[in-house]
Amino acid sequence: MAAAALKNSSLRNSLLSRTTSLSFSLKYLLQSSSSFHSLISSKSHPAFTSQAETHTKEENDDDPVPTSGISRPLSEILKELNKKVPDSVIRHRIDDGFTIKYVPWHIVNRIMNLHAPEWSGEVRNITYSADGKSVSVVYRVTIYGTDAEIYRESTGTASMDEPGYGDPVQKAEAMAFRRACARFGLGLHLYHEEIL
C-alpha cells in the first residue's frame, strides 16, 4: 500500500514537472517568436512578414500573442519558408578555399518558430568515422499543419580536429538541421544562387 502511494506521489511530481516545463517552453516559444518578429519586422522583408501584419493596429491591440503560422495548412507554411532570406542574416565561411554562404542555425530556428511554430526536430543518428577523424549526424525536422504533417531528414559532417567554437557533434548537428530545413525551402536559394 505504501509502495503504491509512493509510486503515485512520484508519478504526480513527474507530471507536474513536465507540465511546468511544457508551459515554460510554450511561453518561451511565443516570446521568442514575438521578439524575433519585432526585431526583424522593421526590415520589412517578405521572408519575415506574416499575414497577421495585414490587420489594423486596433485589431492587434487585443491580441498580444503572435498567431502567424499557428494552425495553418502546410501549403501556407511552405510558401512562407520558401521566401528568400534577407542578406543581413546570411553569414560566410571559407571551406577548402571556397566561400560558403549559410544562415546560422539559431536564425533558422527563429524563422521556423515564426513561420512554422508547430515544428519539431530530432537527432536520428550519430556516426563516428572508422578512423575517428569525423562525425556525422542525421537530423529530422517535422512540420505539423492543419491538414497534414511532413518531415525531411538530412546529414551534417564535421571534422574532429576542426578549429572554432563548439564540439564536432554540435557542428554536425547544426549543419544537418540547416540542411533539413533547406529541404522545406528555407534558405534553399543559397544552394543554387550561381545558376539563377
Number of C-alpha atoms within 10 A of each C-alpha: 6 7 8 9 10 11 12 12 12 12 12 12 12 12 12 12 12 12 12 12 12 12 12 12 12 13 13 12 16 18 14 15 24 19 15 17 19 12 10 15 16 10 12 10 13 13 20 22 19 16 9 13 11 9 9 9 9 8 9 14 8 8 9 8 12 16 18 20 22 17 15 18 15 19 13 13 23 17 14 23 24 17 17 17 21 16 9 9 11 14 11 12 11 9 8 7 7 9 10 13 15 19 20 15 18 11 14 21 17 19 21 22 23 29 25 26 24 18 17 14 16 13 15 12 12 16 13 16 12 8 6 11 13 18 21 22 25 21 26 20 22 19 21 20 22 12 10 11 13 12 16 17 19 20 22 22 23 21 18 16 11 13 9 8 8 9 14 22 21 16 23 22 26 22 24 25 27 26 26 24 27 20 16 20 17 25 24 20 16 16 13 8 8 7 6 5
